[in-house]
């Protein structure tokens, strides 16, 4: 014996199926196609029925979602149609209902004496007498079978699980007495597993809530203690303003006609003084209290807000060059703080002939639509598409603090977004975002503390997973 698995067909032919066997089973077990342990594998009517307000119950895949049959949200069909459908498929206790689309792969066993009919989106599996239908149900719910179903999906739009693939599915079969013991053990473990999963979800939610709280404390000056020897934020801002003046002289940036300074008056209210000498009280815009060595500033006062663009996709000379180009999709599953490149790149000609801008390393990339708030720091020079309002800090040593600050301020930024089809924060609105500015040395301490705490929380998350 070569210890390989073979399949023998009705015409006497034999085929090696070793490449289909997913794992080893005990010697007393066997592998079988689902059709060989079933007396019936079929589906419901392929015709869209005429529903009625009362009559006979009619189930579809939406009634089989989480291991149980939902008898509450049901449709009804008239008796005449029921008689036609029931003569073809008459579900009974012990049959398995399997969703072929919609909630594809979800399965439940009929455990109540009810007369009903099924739609094409449900398959009905009736096992032979010597096969425990509950064991078959749990086998179908296994990750192995679910993965097999997923790979078998066909169709455009709403993929379907075809009957041929259901019938062809391999199921491990133990002796009948062991099937019963397996079912008993599984049913004892299910509530324990559900409890673990619930606790896991609660812990993950707690971790995410803790991260949000850490950022909230950080930008309020409550995460690390203040140090009186730190250069105050006012000096940092003066230096930034001097550097901006130099950039304006060099023609690298334009002077903002609405330049302003936010300060706290003797009455403890916050005011904004503009270049023309006018000022106004902005208490309603101030989000929270900050330490005395900190300042509130508009985002535009500490960095340039840069949009992006997309070269014409029909022009090949614009693409696959040496300039990294980022879209919000590149950040959708990106968990690192820094990013060096996206899935595509553009040429210097593509950059020149579009509204994309080459931004330096340490730019804080911030998606401005679909969705608002994907964020990362550029590890090197790169460009983005028009779905960004990125911040190029005038002092790149602030990049990491700006990154964490914008992560925390995103909900308030979203509230100021406009649009009907989808919300977007404009460059002007982004520039007007009010953010806290701590002393530079304190920024570094804050960011180090955040990263240290986040690392602990992420390690906990990995252990939970």
C-alpha positions as CSV (number, residue, x, y, z in Angstrom):
1,X,0.0,0.0,0.0
2,X,1.3,3.5,-0.9
3,X,-0.9,5.2,1.8
4,X,-2.3,7.6,-0.9
5,X,-6.0,8.4,-1.2
6,X,-8.0,7.2,-4.2
7,X,-11.5,7.7,-5.5
8,X,-13.3,4.9,-7.3
9,X,-16.1,5.7,-9.7
10,X,-19.2,3.8,-10.8
11,X,-17.7,2.8,-14.1
12,X,-14.8,1.1,-12.2
13,X,-12.2,3.8,-12.9
14,X,-9.9,4.9,-10.1
15,X,-8.2,8.3,-9.6
16,X,-5.6,9.5,-7.0
17,X,-7.0,12.4,-5.1
18,X,-4.1,12.9,-2.7
19,X,-3.8,16.6,-3.7
20,X,-7.4,17.2,-2.5
21,X,-6.9,15.7,1.0
22,X,-6.5,18.7,3.4
23,X,-5.3,16.8,6.5
24,X,-4.7,13.4,8.0
25,X,-7.6,11.7,9.9
26,X,-7.5,8.7,12.3
27,X,-7.3,5.3,10.7
28,X,-10.9,4.5,11.7
29,X,-12.2,7.6,9.8
30,X,-12.7,8.0,6.0
31,X,-13.0,10.7,3.5
32,X,-16.3,11.0,1.5
33,X,-17.9,13.3,-1.0
34,X,-20.9,15.1,0.5
35,X,-23.1,13.5,-2.2
36,X,-22.1,10.0,-1.2
37,X,-23.3,10.5,2.3
38,X,-26.6,12.2,1.3
39,X,-29.8,11.1,-0.1
40,X,-30.6,14.6,-1.4
41,X,-28.6,17.7,-2.3
42,X,-30.8,20.2,-4.1
43,X,-31.9,23.8,-4.0
44,X,-35.1,25.7,-3.9
45,X,-37.2,27.2,-6.8
46,X,-35.3,29.2,-9.4
47,X,-38.4,31.3,-10.1
48,X,-39.0,34.5,-8.2
49,X,-42.3,33.8,-6.4
50,X,-45.4,35.9,-6.0
51,X,-45.5,36.7,-2.3
52,X,-48.6,37.0,-0.2
53,X,-49.5,38.5,3.1
54,X,-50.2,35.1,4.6
55,X,-50.0,31.5,3.6
56,X,-46.9,29.2,3.7
57,X,-43.5,30.2,4.9
58,X,-40.9,30.8,2.3
59,X,-37.2,30.9,3.3
60,X,-34.2,32.3,1.5
61,X,-30.5,32.7,2.4
62,X,-31.2,35.8,4.5
63,X,-33.0,33.5,6.9
64,X,-29.8,31.4,7.5
65,X,-27.1,33.7,8.9
66,X,-25.6,32.7,12.2
67,X,-26.1,29.0,12.6
68,X,-29.8,29.3,13.3
69,X,-32.9,29.6,11.1
70,X,-34.5,33.0,11.4
71,X,-38.2,32.3,11.6
72,X,-39.1,35.9,12.5
73,X,-38.3,37.8,9.2
74,X,-40.1,35.5,6.8
75,X,-42.0,35.8,3.6
76,X,-45.2,34.0,2.6
77,X,-46.4,32.4,-0.6
78,X,-50.0,31.3,-1.5
79,X,-51.1,27.6,-1.2
80,X,-51.2,27.0,-4.9
81,X,-47.5,27.8,-5.3
82,X,-46.6,25.9,-2.1
83,X,-48.2,22.7,-3.4
84,X,-46.1,23.0,-6.5
85,X,-42.8,23.7,-4.7
86,X,-43.4,21.2,-1.8
87,X,-44.0,18.4,-4.3
88,X,-40.4,18.9,-5.5
89,X,-38.6,19.7,-2.1
90,X,-40.3,19.0,1.2
91,X,-37.9,20.1,4.0
92,X,-38.0,18.1,7.2
93,X,-36.4,17.9,10.6
94,X,-32.7,17.0,10.4
95,X,-32.2,18.5,6.9
96,X,-29.4,21.1,6.6
97,X,-30.1,24.4,4.9
98,X,-27.0,25.9,3.3
99,X,-26.8,29.5,1.9
100,X,-25.6,29.4,-1.7
101,X,-25.3,33.2,-2.0
102,X,-25.7,36.3,0.1
103,X,-24.6,34.8,3.4
104,X,-22.7,32.1,1.4
105,X,-21.6,29.1,3.4
106,X,-23.9,29.8,6.4
107,X,-25.6,26.6,7.4
108,X,-28.3,25.6,9.9
109,X,-30.2,22.5,10.7
110,X,-34.0,22.2,10.7
111,X,-34.9,21.4,14.3
112,X,-38.6,22.3,14.3
113,X,-41.6,20.6,12.7
114,X,-42.6,23.3,10.2
115,X,-44.0,23.2,6.7
116,X,-42.2,25.7,4.4
117,X,-40.6,26.1,1.0
118,X,-37.2,27.4,0.0
119,X,-35.7,29.7,-2.7
120,X,-32.8,29.0,-5.0
121,X,-30.4,30.8,-2.7
122,X,-30.7,27.9,-0.3
123,X,-29.4,24.3,-0.8
124,X,-31.0,21.5,1.2
125,X,-28.8,18.6,2.3
126,X,-30.3,15.4,3.7
127,X,-27.8,12.8,4.9
128,X,-28.2,9.1,4.9
129,X,-29.4,7.3,8.1
130,X,-25.9,6.3,9.3
131,X,-24.5,9.8,9.2
132,X,-25.2,12.2,12.0
133,X,-26.7,15.3,10.4
134,X,-25.4,17.5,13.3
135,X,-21.8,16.2,12.7
136,X,-22.3,17.0,9.0
137,X,-23.5,20.5,9.9
138,X,-20.4,21.2,12.1
139,X,-18.1,19.8,9.3
140,X,-19.7,22.2,6.9
141,X,-19.1,25.1,9.3
142,X,-15.4,24.2,9.6
143,X,-12.8,26.5,8.3
144,X,-11.7,23.9,5.8
145,X,-15.1,23.4,4.2
146,X,-15.8,27.2,4.3
147,X,-12.5,27.8,2.5
148,X,-13.4,25.2,-0.1
149,X,-16.8,26.9,-0.7
150,X,-15.1,30.3,-1.0
151,X,-12.7,29.0,-3.7
152,X,-15.7,27.5,-5.5
153,X,-17.7,30.7,-5.8
154,X,-18.7,31.6,-9.4
155,X,-20.5,34.5,-11.0
156,X,-20.2,38.2,-11.4
157,X,-21.8,40.7,-9.0
158,X,-23.2,38.3,-6.4
159,X,-21.1,35.1,-6.6
160,X,-22.9,31.8,-6.2
161,X,-22.0,28.5,-4.7
162,X,-23.1,25.9,-7.2
163,X,-24.7,22.5,-6.3
164,X,-21.9,20.6,-8.1
165,X,-19.3,22.1,-5.7
166,X,-21.4,21.3,-2.7
167,X,-21.9,17.7,-3.8
168,X,-18.2,17.4,-4.5
169,X,-17.1,18.6,-1.1
170,X,-14.9,16.2,0.9
171,X,-16.1,15.5,4.4
172,X,-14.1,13.5,7.1
173,X,-16.3,10.7,8.4
174,X,-15.8,9.0,11.8
175,X,-17.6,5.8,12.9
176,X,-21.2,6.5,13.8
177,X,-20.7,6.3,17.6
178,X,-17.8,8.7,17.4
179,X,-19.9,11.1,15.3
180,X,-22.2,11.4,18.3
181,X,-19.3,11.9,20.7
182,X,-17.9,14.6,18.5
183,X,-21.2,16.4,18.3
184,X,-21.6,16.3,22.1
185,X,-18.1,17.7,22.6
186,X,-18.6,20.4,20.0
187,X,-21.8,21.5,21.6
188,X,-20.2,21.7,25.0
189,X,-17.4,23.8,23.5
190,X,-19.5,26.2,21.5
191,X,-20.7,28.4,24.5
192,X,-17.1,28.4,25.8
193,X,-15.8,29.5,22.4
194,X,-18.6,32.1,22.1
195,X,-17.6,33.5,25.5
196,X,-13.9,33.6,24.6
197,X,-14.8,35.4,21.4
198,X,-17.0,37.9,23.2
199,X,-14.3,38.6,25.7
200,X,-11.8,38.9,22.9
201,X,-14.0,41.5,21.1
202,X,-14.4,43.3,24.4
203,X,-10.7,43.4,25.0
204,X,-10.0,44.6,21.5
205,X,-12.6,47.3,21.9
206,X,-10.9,48.2,25.3
207,X,-7.5,48.4,23.6
208,X,-8.8,50.7,20.8
209,X,-10.6,52.9,23.4
210,X,-7.4,53.0,25.5
211,X,-5.4,54.2,22.4
212,X,-8.0,56.9,21.8
213,X,-7.7,58.0,25.4
214,X,-3.9,58.1,25.3
215,X,-4.1,60.4,22.3
216,X,-6.7,62.6,24.0
217,X,-4.5,62.9,27.1
218,X,-1.4,63.5,24.9
219,X,-2.8,66.6,23.1
220,X,-4.2,68.1,26.3
221,X,-0.7,68.0,28.0
222,X,-1.8,65.3,30.5
223,X,0.3,62.3,29.2
224,X,3.7,63.5,30.4
225,X,4.7,66.1,32.9
226,X,5.7,69.6,31.8
227,X,9.4,70.7,32.3
228,X,10.0,74.3,33.2
229,X,13.4,74.2,31.5
230,X,11.7,73.5,28.1
231,X,11.8,76.3,25.6
232,X,8.1,77.5,25.5
233,X,5.9,77.0,22.5
234,X,5.9,80.8,21.9
235,X,9.6,80.7,21.1
236,X,9.1,77.7,18.8
237,X,6.3,79.6,17.0
238,X,8.5,82.7,16.6
239,X,11.2,80.6,15.0
240,X,8.7,79.0,12.7
241,X,7.3,82.4,11.6
242,X,10.9,83.6,10.9
243,X,11.5,80.6,8.8
244,X,8.2,81.2,6.9
245,X,9.3,84.8,6.2
246,X,12.5,83.5,4.7
247,X,10.5,81.0,2.5
248,X,8.2,83.9,1.4
249,X,11.2,86.0,0.5
250,X,12.6,83.1,-1.6
251,X,9.2,82.8,-3.3
252,X,8.8,79.2,-2.2
253,X,5.5,79.9,-0.4
254,X,3.0,82.8,-0.6
255,X,2.0,85.0,2.2
256,X,-1.4,84.2,3.7
257,X,-3.5,87.3,3.7
258,X,-5.4,85.9,6.8
259,X,-2.3,85.2,8.9
260,X,-3.2,85.2,12.5
261,X,-2.0,84.6,16.1
262,X,-4.2,83.0,18.7
263,X,-3.6,84.2,22.3
264,X,-5.3,84.1,25.7
265,X,-6.5,87.5,27.0
266,X,-6.4,88.8,30.5
267,X,-10.1,87.7,30.8
268,X,-9.0,84.1,30.1
269,X,-10.8,84.1,26.8
270,X,-9.1,83.1,23.6
271,X,-8.7,85.7,20.8
272,X,-7.3,85.6,17.2
273,X,-5.4,88.7,16.0
274,X,-5.1,89.1,12.2
275,X,-2.4,90.8,10.1
276,X,-4.6,93.9,9.6
277,X,-4.8,94.4,13.3
278,X,-8.4,93.2,13.8
279,X,-9.2,90.5,16.3
280,X,-12.1,88.3,17.5
281,X,-12.9,86.1,20.4
282,X,-12.7,82.4,19.3
283,X,-13.7,80.7,22.6
284,X,-16.3,78.5,20.8
285,X,-13.5,77.0,18.6
286,X,-11.1,76.1,21.4
287,X,-11.5,72.4,22.0
288,X,-10.0,72.0,25.5
289,X,-7.6,73.4,28.1
290,X,-3.9,73.2,27.6
291,X,-0.8,73.9,29.9
292,X,0.4,77.4,30.2
293,X,3.6,76.7,28.2
294,X,1.5,75.5,25.2
295,X,-0.2,77.5,22.5
296,X,-3.2,77.0,20.1
297,X,-2.4,77.5,16.5
298,X,-4.1,77.2,13.1
299,X,-2.6,74.2,11.2
300,X,-1.5,76.6,8.4
301,X,0.7,78.5,10.9
302,X,3.0,75.5,11.5
303,X,2.9,73.9,8.0
304,X,1.9,74.1,4.4
305,X,-1.3,72.3,3.3
306,X,-0.6,70.5,0.1
307,X,-3.2,68.8,-2.2
308,X,-2.4,66.2,-4.9
309,X,-3.4,65.1,-8.3
310,X,-3.6,62.2,-10.8
311,X,-1.9,62.2,-14.2
312,X,-4.0,61.0,-17.1
313,X,-4.2,57.3,-16.9
314,X,-4.4,57.0,-20.6
315,X,-0.9,58.4,-21.1
316,X,1.7,55.7,-20.4
317,X,4.5,58.2,-20.3
318,X,3.1,59.5,-17.0
319,X,3.3,56.2,-15.2
320,X,5.7,53.7,-13.7
321,X,8.4,56.3,-13.1
322,X,10.7,57.0,-10.2
323,X,8.3,59.2,-8.2
324,X,6.3,57.4,-5.5
325,X,2.6,58.2,-5.7
326,X,0.1,57.5,-2.9
327,X,-3.7,57.1,-2.8
328,X,-6.0,56.7,0.2
329,X,-6.4,53.0,-0.8
330,X,-2.6,52.6,-0.1
331,X,-3.3,53.7,3.5
332,X,-6.5,51.6,4.1
333,X,-4.6,48.6,5.5
334,X,-1.4,50.5,6.4
335,X,-0.8,50.3,10.1
336,X,2.8,51.7,10.3
337,X,3.4,55.3,11.1
338,X,5.7,55.8,8.1
339,X,5.1,54.9,4.4
340,X,7.6,55.0,1.6
341,X,5.6,54.1,-1.5
342,X,2.2,53.0,-2.7
343,X,1.1,50.5,-5.4
344,X,1.9,52.9,-8.2
345,X,4.5,55.5,-9.3
346,X,4.6,58.4,-11.7
347,X,7.2,60.0,-13.9
348,X,8.6,63.5,-13.7
349,X,6.5,64.3,-16.8
350,X,3.4,63.0,-15.0
351,X,4.2,65.1,-12.0
352,X,4.7,68.2,-14.2
353,X,1.5,67.8,-16.3
354,X,-0.8,67.2,-13.3
355,X,-1.6,68.9,-10.0
356,X,0.4,66.4,-8.1
357,X,3.1,67.9,-5.9
358,X,6.4,66.3,-4.9
359,X,6.5,66.6,-1.1
360,X,9.5,66.0,1.1
361,X,10.2,63.3,3.7
362,X,8.4,63.9,7.0
363,X,5.3,65.2,5.3
364,X,2.2,64.2,7.2
365,X,-0.1,62.6,4.6
366,X,-3.8,63.0,5.5
367,X,-6.7,61.7,3.3
368,X,-9.4,64.3,2.8
369,X,-12.1,62.1,1.4
370,X,-13.3,58.5,0.9
371,X,-12.5,58.4,3.8
372,X,-11.3,61.3,5.8
373,X,-8.5,60.5,8.2
374,X,-6.2,57.9,6.7
375,X,-2.8,59.1,7.9
376,X,0.9,58.4,7.6
377,X,4.2,60.2,7.5
378,X,6.2,60.1,4.3
379,X,9.5,58.2,4.8
380,X,10.9,59.8,1.7
381,X,9.9,62.3,-1.0
382,X,6.6,61.3,-2.7
383,X,3.4,62.6,-4.3
384,X,-0.3,61.8,-3.7
385,X,-3.5,61.9,-5.6
386,X,-6.2,64.5,-5.1
387,X,-7.7,62.6,-2.1
388,X,-5.2,64.2,0.3
389,X,-4.7,67.5,2.2
390,X,-1.2,66.8,3.5
391,X,0.8,68.9,6.0
392,X,4.4,69.8,5.3
393,X,5.6,71.0,8.7
394,X,7.9,74.1,8.7
395,X,9.9,72.3,11.3
396,X,10.1,68.6,10.4
397,X,10.9,67.7,14.1
398,X,7.1,68.3,14.7
399,X,6.0,65.7,12.1
400,X,5.3,62.9,14.6
401,X,3.4,65.1,17.0
402,X,1.3,66.5,14.1
403,X,0.6,62.9,13.1
404,X,-0.7,61.9,16.5
405,X,-2.5,65.2,16.9
406,X,-4.4,64.8,13.6
407,X,-5.3,61.2,14.5
408,X,-7.0,62.5,17.6
409,X,-8.6,65.6,15.9
410,X,-10.0,63.6,13.0
411,X,-13.6,63.4,14.4
412,X,-13.7,67.2,14.7
413,X,-12.2,67.5,11.2
414,X,-14.9,65.2,9.8
415,X,-17.6,67.4,11.4
416,X,-16.4,70.4,9.3
417,X,-16.3,68.4,6.0
418,X,-18.8,69.2,3.3
419,X,-20.3,67.3,0.3
420,X,-23.4,65.3,-0.6
421,X,-22.1,62.2,-2.4
422,X,-19.2,61.9,0.0
423,X,-17.8,64.2,2.6
424,X,-14.5,66.0,1.9
425,X,-12.4,68.5,4.0
426,X,-11.2,71.3,1.7
427,X,-7.6,72.6,1.8
428,X,-8.9,75.9,3.3
429,X,-10.9,74.1,6.0
430,X,-7.9,71.8,6.8
431,X,-5.6,74.9,7.1
432,X,-8.0,76.4,9.6
433,X,-7.9,73.4,11.9
434,X,-6.9,74.5,15.5
435,X,-4.3,72.3,17.1
436,X,-2.3,72.5,20.3
437,X,1.4,73.3,20.1
438,X,3.6,72.1,23.0
439,X,7.3,73.0,23.4
440,X,9.5,71.0,21.0
441,X,11.2,68.9,23.7
442,X,7.8,68.0,25.2
443,X,6.5,67.0,21.8
444,X,9.4,64.4,21.7
445,X,8.6,63.1,25.2
446,X,4.9,62.9,24.3
447,X,5.5,61.0,21.1
448,X,8.0,58.6,22.8
449,X,5.4,57.9,25.5
450,X,2.6,57.3,22.9
451,X,4.7,54.9,20.9
452,X,5.8,53.0,24.1
453,X,2.2,52.6,25.3
454,X,0.9,51.7,21.8
455,X,3.6,49.0,21.5
456,X,2.3,47.4,24.7
457,X,-1.3,47.6,23.5
458,X,-0.5,46.2,20.1
459,X,1.5,43.3,21.7
460,X,-1.6,42.6,23.8
461,X,-3.7,42.7,20.6
462,X,-1.5,40.1,18.9
463,X,-1.6,37.8,21.9
464,X,-5.4,38.0,21.8
465,X,-5.5,37.2,18.1
